[in-house]
Amino acid sequence: MLFEFSLEPALLSSYGNCCYLLERFGISQGRLVVQFPSKWFRLVYQSLPGTLTDQQRARVEVLLSRMKGCAVGRGAIAYNQDQSWLQNAEVEHLNRQFRAIIAQENPRNQEFVLQGPYLDAGNALWSVPRDIDVARTPEAIAGAVKMLLRISNDIAFVDPHFGPENARYRRTLVTLVAAAVFDRQTPPQRITYFTGTGAEDEFFLNECRQRLPTLIPKGTQVRFVKLVQRDGGERLHNRYVLTEKGGISFGIGLDAGDQAQTDDVRLLDDALYIKRWRNYVGPDPAFDIACEVTIVGAKP
């Protein structure tokens, strides 16, 4: 659903190439660029043609800014300055695979290297699914969103039927929060779970306090918010994983189901994502808060 690509900076040496390639990356497109090497954006700026008009440069800046928002880092990466960018990328692919390497040339005829800038939509590596079906297991649900969680700092889970008293929701909560904090030097700045449960406020708050601390990694804070619909307002119905980067929708829910069940999972396009993010997290949300509690994890 979200895949990592390595993109040769030199491919962005013309305005046409910049627009074509950069518009095809982002959460809604299912493609994330890996900052390879770590100074990838600096190399891109060095590759930009000096003949860009002010209007063209402004457009490229917007596209690069959007790409920065969802670029993937890989920490310390070995990079041999005596070799070409492509040779280094091929070595890195052997250590930790990209979906594909997008490069100017493919002199060694590697099947995982695609020659750009104009790519065949029918190519199996370049073409990525924006909607998939996943098993309704905690592991599969978390697996579908883990890449989005990994690059995000403001995370919102939305399921109108979430209730901490239900084991099927607790099981998935464990895997979602674990995916959000996995292998990070600092935890996400904010994790919020929005629900519209029909349980009484005091019951909901007590169940959160009693059942959830031991399921959440020690020191991690998760805010649980019970929402209510406004008369004539948006309906609290759909299920989402939303972050400041993008969004993913679930057809059935964020709870574990029976073994044979699957769910439809979709990347939100940019306009719809922005609307839903504002509905729940923006300064003027679409719902009222009935009650809330912040749980501090105690799981070792």
Backbone bond lengths (Angstrom), bond angles and torsions (degrees), N, CA, C in turn:
res aa  C-N    CA-C-N  psi(-1)  N-CA   C-N-CA  omega(-1)  CA-C   N-CA-C  phi
1 M - - - 1.464 - - 1.527 111.13 -
2 L 1.335 117.28 -46.31 1.466 122.37 171.83 1.515 107.50 -121.22
3 F 1.336 116.27 124.09 1.457 120.97 -172.78 1.523 111.01 -126.85
4 E 1.327 115.28 146.32 1.459 122.24 -178.93 1.528 110.85 -92.83
5 F 1.334 115.36 129.36 1.457 122.05 176.43 1.526 109.14 -121.97
6 S 1.318 115.00 148.77 1.457 120.66 170.32 1.524 108.08 -105.84
7 L 1.315 116.67 127.91 1.466 122.21 -173.15 1.525 109.46 -120.73
8 E 1.317 115.71 123.98 1.466 119.91 -178.37 1.525 110.42 -68.12
9 P 1.331 118.22 122.88 1.473 120.63 -177.85 1.522 113.54 -56.10
10 A 1.329 116.88 -35.44 1.461 120.41 -177.46 1.523 112.58 -63.65
11 L 1.333 117.68 -17.98 1.462 120.03 178.07 1.529 111.57 -67.96
12 L 1.334 117.19 -18.89 1.455 121.22 -176.94 1.523 111.22 -96.28
13 S 1.322 115.71 36.09 1.467 120.89 -175.15 1.524 113.14 -91.68
14 S 1.330 117.02 7.29 1.457 120.21 174.35 1.518 108.85 -141.11
15 Y 1.318 116.39 156.18 1.459 120.59 -177.82 1.524 111.23 -62.32
16 G 1.333 116.79 -42.59 1.455 120.52 179.97 1.514 112.49 -61.71
17 N 1.333 116.37 -44.63 1.460 120.02 178.13 1.521 111.32 -62.49
18 C 1.349 116.29 -42.49 1.464 120.73 179.93 1.529 110.53 -56.73
19 C 1.296 116.35 -52.27 1.459 120.17 -176.76 1.523 111.43 -63.70
20 Y 1.330 116.05 -45.03 1.464 119.38 -177.60 1.523 111.01 -60.78
21 L 1.343 116.69 -48.50 1.454 120.10 -174.43 1.529 112.42 -76.41
22 L 1.327 116.99 -47.81 1.458 119.16 -174.73 1.517 112.20 -64.61
23 E 1.325 117.65 -31.70 1.463 120.37 178.65 1.525 112.21 -69.95
24 R 1.306 117.24 -14.42 1.459 121.00 -177.95 1.517 112.76 -99.79
25 F 1.324 117.12 9.48 1.447 121.56 174.81 1.518 109.44 -116.98
26 G 1.313 115.92 155.17 1.449 121.89 -179.99 1.515 110.42 134.93
27 I 1.328 116.75 165.65 1.465 121.08 -178.68 1.516 111.00 -57.09
28 S 1.325 117.27 -47.86 1.461 120.17 -176.10 1.523 112.30 -64.71
29 Q 1.337 117.27 -22.66 1.462 121.42 179.48 1.526 112.65 -89.60
30 G 1.331 116.81 -12.35 1.459 120.85 -179.73 1.511 113.89 81.19
31 R 1.345 117.82 6.94 1.470 121.57 -178.20 1.523 110.44 -121.55
32 L 1.331 115.80 128.75 1.444 122.16 177.38 1.523 108.92 -117.39
33 V 1.306 116.51 136.87 1.457 119.74 177.59 1.527 108.78 -90.43
34 V 1.311 115.39 136.43 1.464 121.30 175.90 1.526 108.57 -90.14
35 Q 1.313 116.63 133.81 1.460 120.47 177.84 1.533 107.95 -75.29
36 F 1.330 113.92 84.17 1.464 120.15 -179.32 1.513 109.35 -124.55
37 P 1.350 116.66 114.27 1.466 126.33 -4.35 1.522 111.28 -72.85
38 S 1.342 116.80 -171.60 1.463 120.01 -175.77 1.524 112.15 -61.72
39 K 1.322 117.50 -24.34 1.470 121.54 178.99 1.535 110.99 -94.17
40 W 1.327 116.17 29.79 1.465 121.42 -174.71 1.517 111.88 -56.17
41 F 1.310 118.52 -45.65 1.463 120.19 -177.56 1.527 111.26 -65.08
42 R 1.314 117.25 -35.66 1.464 119.83 176.57 1.526 110.42 -63.60
43 L 1.332 116.77 -40.76 1.462 120.29 178.23 1.525 111.37 -65.29
44 V 1.326 116.36 -35.62 1.465 120.21 177.74 1.523 110.27 -63.73
45 Y 1.312 117.32 -47.49 1.461 120.20 179.74 1.530 111.18 -60.92
46 Q 1.322 116.13 -34.74 1.459 119.54 177.57 1.519 111.75 -68.97
47 S 1.332 116.96 -27.32 1.465 121.36 -178.67 1.523 112.99 -82.94
48 L 1.334 117.59 -18.50 1.467 119.96 -176.79 1.522 110.66 -61.44
49 P 1.312 117.60 137.58 1.469 120.32 -178.72 1.522 111.24 -68.66
50 G 1.312 115.20 143.08 1.460 120.36 178.75 1.512 113.26 -74.97
51 T 1.321 117.37 -6.24 1.463 121.34 -176.81 1.539 112.93 -90.03
52 L 1.330 117.53 4.52 1.460 119.65 -179.37 1.528 110.88 -63.13
53 T 1.320 116.04 137.00 1.458 120.02 173.24 1.532 108.53 -74.97
54 D 1.311 116.82 167.08 1.467 119.97 178.53 1.524 110.76 -58.83
55 Q 1.317 116.54 -39.84 1.458 120.38 -179.75 1.530 111.13 -66.92
56 Q 1.323 116.55 -42.23 1.452 120.48 178.73 1.533 111.14 -65.01
57 R 1.319 116.01 -43.28 1.463 119.57 -179.86 1.531 110.69 -62.91
58 A 1.326 116.53 -39.02 1.461 119.88 178.51 1.526 110.54 -62.47
59 R 1.334 116.20 -40.49 1.458 120.51 178.86 1.522 110.84 -64.54
60 V 1.324 116.91 -43.79 1.466 120.71 179.51 1.529 109.95 -63.95
61 E 1.316 117.55 -39.55 1.464 121.45 179.38 1.529 110.47 -61.10
62 V 1.321 117.11 -41.00 1.464 120.86 178.74 1.531 110.24 -62.85
63 L 1.329 115.92 -44.64 1.460 120.18 -178.91 1.528 111.37 -66.09
64 L 1.326 116.73 -41.21 1.463 120.03 179.28 1.529 111.04 -68.10
65 S 1.325 116.30 -37.05 1.464 119.58 178.10 1.521 110.69 -62.79
66 R 1.327 116.33 -41.34 1.461 119.94 177.62 1.519 110.53 -64.63
67 M 1.331 116.27 -40.16 1.457 119.80 179.97 1.525 111.04 -65.93
68 K 1.339 117.45 -38.20 1.469 120.44 178.38 1.517 110.57 -58.95
69 G 1.322 115.75 -33.93 1.455 119.72 -177.79 1.507 114.09 -65.30
70 C 1.315 117.83 -21.30 1.460 119.60 -178.20 1.531 112.05 -131.66
71 A 1.335 116.39 23.43 1.464 119.88 176.27 1.525 109.44 -75.44
72 V 1.315 115.65 150.16 1.464 121.75 -176.92 1.516 109.36 -107.82
73 G 1.316 116.72 127.86 1.459 121.43 174.20 1.517 110.36 -94.25
74 R 1.314 115.91 156.51 1.468 120.01 178.85 1.517 112.08 -125.41
75 G 1.325 116.99 18.96 1.451 119.22 -179.76 1.518 110.91 67.49
76 A 1.317 115.18 -147.49 1.463 120.42 -179.56 1.527 110.03 -71.55
77 I 1.321 116.23 122.71 1.462 122.21 -179.39 1.526 109.03 -122.99
78 A 1.320 115.88 131.24 1.464 119.57 175.76 1.523 108.80 -69.90
79 Y 1.324 116.46 129.27 1.474 120.82 -179.09 1.515 108.09 -140.28
80 N 1.328 115.40 119.62 1.460 122.39 -177.72 1.527 109.29 -91.18
81 Q 1.325 116.69 110.06 1.459 121.07 -177.55 1.526 112.86 -67.05
82 D 1.328 117.07 -16.31 1.460 120.26 179.64 1.531 112.25 -85.08
83 Q 1.328 116.57 -3.64 1.449 120.43 178.20 1.525 110.21 -114.34
84 S 1.318 115.76 164.21 1.456 120.32 179.64 1.528 110.97 -71.81
85 W 1.336 114.81 164.45 1.467 119.28 176.00 1.526 109.80 -57.35
86 L 1.330 118.06 -43.79 1.458 121.25 -177.24 1.523 111.30 -64.07
87 Q 1.323 117.62 -42.73 1.460 119.51 178.63 1.530 111.00 -60.64
88 N 1.320 116.41 -41.75 1.459 120.00 177.57 1.521 111.03 -64.44
89 A 1.317 116.84 -41.32 1.460 120.29 -179.62 1.526 111.25 -64.40
90 E 1.320 116.97 -38.03 1.464 120.05 178.89 1.527 110.87 -65.16
91 V 1.330 116.83 -38.58 1.467 120.25 177.21 1.524 110.19 -65.11
92 E 1.341 116.34 -44.97 1.461 120.20 179.57 1.529 111.06 -62.08
93 H 1.314 116.89 -36.28 1.468 120.91 178.97 1.524 110.72 -61.32
94 L 1.318 117.27 -36.78 1.459 120.53 178.48 1.520 111.31 -68.20
95 N 1.332 117.35 -30.49 1.463 121.67 179.46 1.527 111.45 -79.84
96 R 1.311 115.16 -42.60 1.473 121.01 -179.22 1.518 107.58 -152.71
97 Q 1.291 116.31 108.56 1.462 121.46 -167.08 1.527 113.51 -65.55
98 F 1.336 114.03 139.16 1.461 121.57 163.33 1.525 107.70 -86.35
99 R 1.316 116.01 165.01 1.460 118.35 168.15 1.527 108.37 -61.80
100 A 1.332 115.27 -45.21 1.461 121.54 175.57 1.516 108.38 -164.39
101 I 1.318 115.61 161.64 1.457 123.50 172.44 1.528 107.33 -105.31
102 I 1.328 116.88 126.06 1.465 121.45 178.76 1.525 107.06 -102.38
103 A 1.325 117.03 114.85 1.460 121.10 -172.40 1.526 110.86 -137.28
104 Q 1.332 115.61 167.79 1.462 120.81 178.48 1.515 111.33 -69.82
105 E 1.331 116.23 -37.10 1.459 120.92 -175.53 1.526 109.73 -136.56
106 N 1.313 116.04 167.52 1.456 122.00 176.42 1.522 108.77 -139.49
107 P 1.349 116.33 67.89 1.470 120.11 -172.12 1.523 113.73 -65.24
108 R 1.316 118.65 -23.65 1.465 120.79 -178.25 1.538 111.56 -101.65
109 N 1.332 115.68 10.01 1.470 121.85 175.78 1.534 112.86 51.55
110 Q 1.322 114.32 45.99 1.456 119.46 177.50 1.531 109.33 -77.20
111 E 1.310 116.64 133.29 1.467 119.77 -177.87 1.528 112.70 -67.89
112 F 1.332 117.24 -21.58 1.463 120.83 -179.36 1.532 112.40 -92.30
113 V 1.321 117.77 3.51 1.467 122.18 176.99 1.529 107.99 -103.83
114 L 1.328 116.02 123.34 1.463 121.75 177.73 1.519 108.50 -110.12
115 Q 1.321 115.92 133.81 1.463 119.89 -179.74 1.516 110.06 -85.75
116 G 1.348 114.71 127.84 1.459 120.76 179.38 1.519 109.82 -105.54
117 P 1.330 115.85 -174.32 1.464 124.04 8.36 1.523 114.35 -86.57
118 Y 1.337 118.06 -24.44 1.456 119.66 -173.41 1.520 109.14 -91.49
119 L 1.333 115.28 117.77 1.446 121.33 -169.90 1.520 110.87 -112.62
120 D 1.306 115.21 147.00 1.459 122.41 -177.33 1.526 109.63 -77.38
121 A 1.326 116.67 119.29 1.464 120.81 -179.35 1.521 111.30 -61.57
122 G 1.319 117.18 -20.10 1.455 120.18 179.30 1.513 113.68 -83.76
123 N 1.340 117.39 -6.13 1.458 119.92 179.19 1.528 109.60 -68.81
124 A 1.321 116.12 130.85 1.459 120.85 -173.61 1.524 112.48 -64.28
125 L 1.326 118.23 -29.82 1.461 120.50 -179.80 1.517 112.06 -81.41
126 W 1.321 116.72 -35.54 1.463 120.46 -178.90 1.531 111.18 -79.25
127 S 1.298 117.17 -36.99 1.465 121.57 -179.43 1.525 108.97 -77.06
128 V 1.332 116.64 122.02 1.463 120.56 -178.30 1.533 109.15 -121.80
129 P 1.321 117.60 141.76 1.467 120.34 179.83 1.523 111.25 -74.54
130 R 1.321 117.04 133.82 1.454 121.79 176.21 1.523 111.28 -95.42
131 D 1.298 117.17 -10.98 1.460 120.84 172.38 1.522 109.03 -140.61
132 I 1.318 115.29 140.89 1.455 121.28 -176.19 1.527 108.30 -141.22
133 D 1.316 115.72 166.11 1.457 118.97 169.71 1.518 107.76 -109.55
134 V 1.323 116.08 138.47 1.458 121.04 -179.02 1.521 109.41 -128.68
135 A 1.307 114.67 150.26 1.461 119.34 174.29 1.525 108.93 -63.90
136 R 1.321 115.74 146.40 1.466 119.40 -178.40 1.531 110.13 -87.45
137 T 1.337 113.73 54.69 1.462 121.10 173.82 1.521 107.93 -108.49
138 P 1.327 118.43 153.37 1.466 119.85 178.15 1.522 112.79 -55.30
139 E 1.334 116.31 -39.69 1.459 119.99 -177.52 1.523 111.83 -67.68
140 A 1.337 117.61 -41.23 1.458 120.92 -179.14 1.525 111.00 -70.59
141 I 1.324 117.14 -39.14 1.461 120.44 178.78 1.518 110.16 -63.54
142 A 1.324 116.86 -47.31 1.467 119.83 178.34 1.520 111.16 -65.79
143 G 1.327 116.99 -35.86 1.460 120.15 179.61 1.509 112.79 -62.93
144 A 1.331 116.94 -32.46 1.459 120.54 -178.88 1.521 112.59 -70.22
145 V 1.325 116.88 -24.67 1.472 120.07 -174.34 1.526 113.50 -116.70
146 K 1.321 118.16 -0.86 1.460 120.30 -171.59 1.518 112.95 -61.42
147 M 1.328 118.07 -35.51 1.459 119.69 -179.73 1.525 110.69 -66.36
148 L 1.327 117.04 -41.02 1.457 120.57 177.01 1.523 110.43 -63.88
149 L 1.319 117.42 -43.00 1.458 120.86 179.58 1.522 111.35 -64.42
150 R 1.315 115.93 -37.20 1.459 121.39 -176.52 1.523 112.79 -61.05
151 I 1.339 117.79 -33.36 1.460 120.56 -175.25 1.531 112.38 -101.35
152 S 1.328 117.27 7.92 1.462 120.46 -172.62 1.524 112.04 -113.41
153 N 1.320 115.86 154.25 1.458 122.11 178.52 1.515 113.48 -119.78
154 D 1.314 118.20 -13.23 1.457 122.42 178.04 1.524 106.85 -127.49
155 I 1.318 116.84 104.66 1.461 122.37 -168.32 1.523 109.77 -117.70
156 A 1.318 115.80 132.92 1.458 121.30 177.64 1.523 109.83 -128.50
157 F 1.327 116.47 123.54 1.464 122.79 171.16 1.526 106.85 -99.50
158 V 1.327 116.06 135.70 1.465 120.61 -178.45 1.521 108.94 -129.13
159 D 1.314 116.16 117.02 1.463 121.65 171.53 1.523 107.50 -148.04
160 P 1.335 117.46 114.72 1.464 120.00 -173.69 1.524 114.00 -64.04
161 H 1.333 118.14 -15.64 1.463 120.54 -176.76 1.528 112.74 -108.15
162 F 1.312 118.31 6.08 1.467 119.64 179.72 1.527 110.32 -58.40
163 G 1.326 114.65 130.98 1.456 120.77 173.80 1.512 108.93 -143.70
164 P 1.319 119.18 125.95 1.472 120.66 -176.61 1.516 113.44 -63.92
165 E 1.338 117.39 -15.97 1.463 120.91 177.95 1.523 111.89 -74.79
166 N 1.339 117.66 -13.68 1.457 122.25 -177.08 1.523 110.86 -97.33
167 A 1.333 116.21 120.49 1.459 120.97 -176.72 1.518 111.99 -61.00
168 R 1.337 117.11 -33.38 1.464 119.26 -177.12 1.526 111.64 -65.00
169 Y 1.321 117.42 -29.39 1.466 120.66 175.48 1.519 111.32 -80.89
170 R 1.319 117.13 -38.00 1.468 119.60 179.85 1.522 110.94 -64.11
171 R 1.331 116.78 -37.90 1.467 120.17 -178.56 1.522 110.77 -61.83
172 T 1.325 116.89 -42.08 1.464 119.88 -179.53 1.518 111.33 -76.13
173 L 1.324 117.87 -35.07 1.461 120.90 176.48 1.522 110.92 -54.86
174 V 1.331 116.71 -42.81 1.467 121.24 179.90 1.523 110.90 -56.64
175 T 1.333 117.27 -47.58 1.460 120.22 -176.00 1.524 111.91 -73.36
176 L 1.331 117.73 -34.22 1.467 120.36 179.94 1.524 111.10 -67.76
177 V 1.315 117.10 -46.30 1.466 119.56 179.78 1.533 110.54 -67.64
178 A 1.325 116.61 -38.74 1.466 119.52 177.47 1.526 110.91 -61.09
179 A 1.343 116.72 -40.78 1.465 120.03 177.79 1.521 111.51 -65.92
180 A 1.323 116.93 -33.01 1.468 120.71 -178.46 1.522 112.46 -71.14
181 V 1.325 117.55 -29.24 1.473 120.32 -176.02 1.520 112.58 -106.72
182 F 1.322 117.66 -2.91 1.464 120.67 -173.92 1.519 111.88 -62.90
183 D 1.338 115.78 131.86 1.468 123.87 170.24 1.533 111.89 54.75
184 R 1.327 117.05 41.95 1.458 121.98 177.43 1.521 108.99 -118.95
185 Q 1.324 115.65 139.28 1.460 119.36 176.64 1.525 111.16 -69.37
186 T 1.325 116.21 -36.51 1.460 121.26 176.06 1.519 108.42 -127.50
187 P 1.332 118.45 140.55 1.466 120.61 -178.91 1.518 110.87 -70.23
188 P 1.320 117.70 165.47 1.466 119.76 174.80 1.529 110.38 -55.98
189 Q 1.310 116.26 147.95 1.459 120.28 -178.89 1.523 111.69 -66.09
190 R 1.336 117.17 -32.14 1.452 119.56 -177.93 1.522 110.38 -152.49
191 I 1.335 115.76 132.34 1.460 122.45 172.42 1.520 106.73 -126.23
192 T 1.322 116.61 124.96 1.458 121.65 -178.39 1.521 109.19 -129.54
193 Y 1.314 116.14 139.46 1.462 121.36 175.34 1.532 107.36 -118.38
194 F 1.335 116.06 116.98 1.455 122.12 -179.90 1.527 109.77 -99.96
195 T 1.315 116.44 134.20 1.453 122.03 178.77 1.524 109.59 -138.65
196 G 1.315 115.13 160.97 1.461 120.86 174.59 1.512 110.64 -123.02
197 T 1.328 116.08 26.28 1.453 121.75 -176.16 1.529 111.88 -47.54
198 G 1.325 114.58 143.97 1.457 119.77 178.78 1.515 113.52 -83.84
199 A 1.333 117.18 1.73 1.460 120.49 179.39 1.524 110.59 -65.02
200 E 1.310 116.37 152.01 1.456 121.27 175.77 1.526 109.91 -60.46
201 D 1.320 115.72 147.02 1.458 120.42 -175.74 1.525 111.98 -54.96
202 E 1.317 117.06 -49.17 1.467 120.08 -175.84 1.523 111.07 -65.16
203 F 1.326 116.52 -37.54 1.467 119.95 177.04 1.524 110.06 -62.88
204 F 1.329 116.74 -47.07 1.466 120.94 -179.98 1.528 110.58 -58.38
205 L 1.323 117.48 -47.64 1.464 121.15 -177.88 1.527 111.47 -63.93
206 N 1.314 116.84 -42.79 1.466 120.32 -179.41 1.522 111.39 -65.96
207 E 1.334 116.97 -40.81 1.462 120.40 178.90 1.525 111.08 -63.58
208 C 1.337 116.62 -40.54 1.465 120.33 176.34 1.523 110.61 -60.35
209 R 1.319 116.64 -47.11 1.470 121.14 -176.77 1.521 111.97 -65.98
210 Q 1.320 117.19 -35.45 1.454 120.39 -174.22 1.526 113.24 -85.46
211 R 1.330 116.88 -36.80 1.459 120.13 -170.13 1.528 115.22 -99.47
212 L 1.323 118.42 -24.69 1.461 119.55 -166.43 1.529 116.93 -95.07
213 P 1.341 120.94 -28.90 1.470 118.58 -175.99 1.521 114.31 -54.69
214 T 1.319 118.15 -40.74 1.467 120.06 -177.01 1.517 113.11 -76.72
215 L 1.333 117.92 -4.57 1.465 121.44 178.11 1.523 112.10 -97.31
216 I 1.319 117.03 -12.96 1.463 122.44 -174.08 1.518 108.79 -106.98
217 P 1.349 118.09 134.45 1.465 120.50 -178.81 1.531 112.24 -51.82
218 K 1.300 115.16 142.32 1.467 122.02 -175.09 1.524 111.46 -54.32
219 G 1.320 115.30 128.09 1.458 121.78 178.17 1.511 115.15 87.97
220 T 1.336 117.90 -16.56 1.469 121.17 179.25 1.532 109.59 -76.54
221 Q 1.319 116.30 132.71 1.460 120.89 179.86 1.532 110.19 -103.84
222 V 1.319 115.21 132.57 1.459 121.31 175.99 1.530 107.54 -128.75
223 R 1.308 115.57 127.28 1.472 121.95 179.38 1.522 108.68 -96.05
224 F 1.318 116.52 125.51 1.463 122.66 179.15 1.524 108.03 -108.12
225 V 1.340 115.38 123.98 1.455 121.28 -172.36 1.526 109.67 -124.99
226 K 1.323 115.80 125.21 1.461 121.18 174.12 1.520 108.06 -95.23
227 L 1.339 115.68 121.01 1.459 121.90 -177.35 1.524 111.17 -103.40
228 V 1.318 114.81 158.51 1.466 120.73 172.20 1.524 108.41 -131.32
229 Q 1.326 114.99 145.43 1.462 120.45 178.28 1.519 110.58 -73.53
230 R 1.327 114.86 151.65 1.458 121.22 173.70 1.525 109.05 -95.21
231 D 1.306 116.11 146.84 1.459 119.99 176.59 1.526 109.52 -57.31
232 G 1.327 115.27 124.10 1.455 120.28 179.57 1.515 114.68 75.82
233 G 1.336 116.81 6.98 1.466 120.29 -178.06 1.519 113.03 -98.56
234 E 1.324 115.72 -165.94 1.461 122.03 178.77 1.524 110.46 -61.23
235 R 1.324 115.65 148.80 1.460 120.58 176.12 1.519 109.55 -88.41
236 L 1.311 116.08 134.07 1.459 121.25 176.67 1.522 108.01 -85.34
237 H 1.335 115.81 93.23 1.463 119.20 -171.38 1.521 113.34 -138.50
238 N 1.321 118.55 -51.36 1.464 120.86 -171.95 1.523 112.05 -74.85
239 R 1.344 113.89 162.91 1.469 120.96 -177.17 1.513 109.60 -115.16
240 Y 1.327 116.01 135.33 1.459 119.95 -175.18 1.521 111.25 -142.94
241 V 1.334 113.94 156.89 1.459 122.64 157.11 1.521 104.96 -116.93
242 L 1.328 116.58 114.76 1.458 122.93 -176.34 1.516 109.43 -120.50
243 T 1.320 116.43 142.81 1.456 120.93 173.17 1.521 108.28 -139.89
244 E 1.325 116.50 176.58 1.455 119.50 177.51 1.526 112.27 -66.86
245 K 1.335 117.12 -7.88 1.465 122.22 -179.47 1.525 113.74 -96.43
246 G 1.321 117.38 -35.98 1.457 121.15 -174.79 1.511 110.68 175.05
247 G 1.339 116.24 -170.95 1.450 118.76 -175.31 1.516 114.05 -146.39
248 I 1.330 115.01 155.38 1.458 123.72 179.09 1.521 107.49 -134.63
249 S 1.329 116.93 134.86 1.460 120.71 179.90 1.523 110.82 -107.90
250 F 1.327 115.53 149.77 1.455 123.63 176.77 1.520 108.32 -118.84
251 G 1.323 116.77 138.59 1.447 120.29 -177.05 1.522 113.74 -76.51
252 I 1.339 117.36 -39.59 1.466 120.92 -175.17 1.518 111.22 -100.10
253 G 1.320 117.15 -55.05 1.453 117.99 -179.21 1.503 113.22 167.02
254 L 1.334 115.05 176.23 1.459 122.27 179.49 1.523 111.00 -98.24
255 D 1.324 116.75 24.23 1.457 121.91 176.73 1.522 109.59 -107.14
256 A 1.318 115.99 156.03 1.460 120.87 177.05 1.520 109.61 -74.15
257 G 1.333 116.15 142.14 1.462 121.02 179.70 1.509 111.75 -115.86
258 D 1.314 115.45 -167.37 1.462 120.46 177.07 1.527 110.17 -69.19
259 Q 1.311 116.24 160.68 1.461 122.06 -172.04 1.522 113.38 -57.68
260 A 1.323 117.85 -36.92 1.469 120.98 -175.03 1.522 113.32 -87.09
261 Q 1.327 118.53 -4.59 1.458 121.21 -174.31 1.523 111.87 -82.08
262 T 1.334 115.04 146.12 1.460 121.31 172.80 1.526 108.81 -128.57
263 D 1.321 115.89 164.84 1.461 121.14 179.40 1.518 109.02 -133.25
264 D 1.346 115.90 151.35 1.455 121.64 176.03 1.526 109.26 -88.20
265 V 1.318 116.18 126.35 1.457 122.37 -176.84 1.525 107.78 -122.56
266 R 1.335 116.94 130.30 1.468 120.84 -173.11 1.519 111.49 -133.83
267 L 1.343 115.37 141.70 1.457 121.12 168.95 1.530 108.65 -74.78
268 L 1.315 116.84 133.66 1.460 120.46 176.95 1.523 109.82 -80.00
269 D 1.334 117.06 137.55 1.462 117.81 173.66 1.526 108.72 -70.10
270 D 1.314 116.67 166.28 1.464 120.94 -168.97 1.523 112.84 -59.05
271 A 1.328 117.24 -45.72 1.463 120.15 -176.04 1.527 111.32 -65.66
272 L 1.328 117.32 -43.11 1.452 120.41 -179.73 1.524 110.89 -68.44
273 Y 1.329 115.85 -40.30 1.468 119.07 176.86 1.526 111.07 -56.98
274 I 1.327 117.03 -47.78 1.467 120.73 -178.83 1.524 110.79 -58.55
275 K 1.323 116.93 -41.50 1.458 120.77 179.75 1.520 110.89 -63.56
276 R 1.314 117.81 -47.89 1.463 120.45 -177.92 1.528 111.91 -68.44
277 W 1.310 117.03 -36.81 1.471 119.87 176.72 1.528 109.74 -60.57
278 R 1.319 116.43 -43.88 1.462 119.98 178.11 1.524 111.51 -65.96
279 N 1.340 117.07 -35.79 1.467 120.54 179.38 1.521 112.02 -57.28
280 Y 1.329 116.57 -37.71 1.459 120.46 -173.07 1.524 114.13 -106.86
281 V 1.313 117.75 -36.85 1.459 120.67 -169.63 1.521 112.85 -115.31
282 G 1.311 118.07 -15.81 1.454 121.16 -175.12 1.525 113.05 -69.23
283 P 1.320 116.61 172.82 1.466 121.16 -178.65 1.519 113.49 -67.88
284 D 1.325 117.79 -18.10 1.460 122.01 179.00 1.526 108.94 -128.83
285 P 1.343 117.20 72.21 1.464 120.47 -174.12 1.518 112.17 -66.79
286 A 1.330 114.97 163.90 1.462 121.23 -176.02 1.520 112.87 -87.38
287 F 1.333 117.83 -6.51 1.458 121.35 -175.49 1.532 110.26 -128.73
288 D 1.324 115.27 160.10 1.459 121.10 174.97 1.521 109.90 -98.37
289 I 1.320 116.14 152.79 1.460 121.52 179.43 1.525 109.38 -93.69
290 A 1.340 115.44 123.81 1.462 120.25 176.46 1.529 110.62 -84.25
291 C 1.325 115.72 -43.23 1.466 121.21 177.57 1.519 108.38 -165.84
292 E 1.311 116.54 164.99 1.459 121.11 178.83 1.510 110.46 -157.67
293 V 1.331 115.00 157.99 1.447 121.22 176.69 1.521 108.23 -151.36
294 T 1.317 116.91 141.99 1.456 122.07 175.65 1.512 108.88 -103.71
295 I 1.320 116.05 124.52 1.462 122.34 -179.46 1.520 109.11 -104.10
296 V 1.318 116.05 129.88 1.455 122.37 175.81 1.524 108.00 -98.65
297 G 1.331 116.00 121.95 1.452 119.67 -175.50 1.506 113.71 -63.29
298 A 1.355 115.54 146.84 1.463 121.56 177.97 1.514 111.61 -126.87
299 K 1.340 116.53 8.02 1.468 119.44 -178.73 1.516 109.69 -74.49
300 P 1.328 118.52 126.63 1.481 121.32 -178.39 1.527 112.12 -60.44
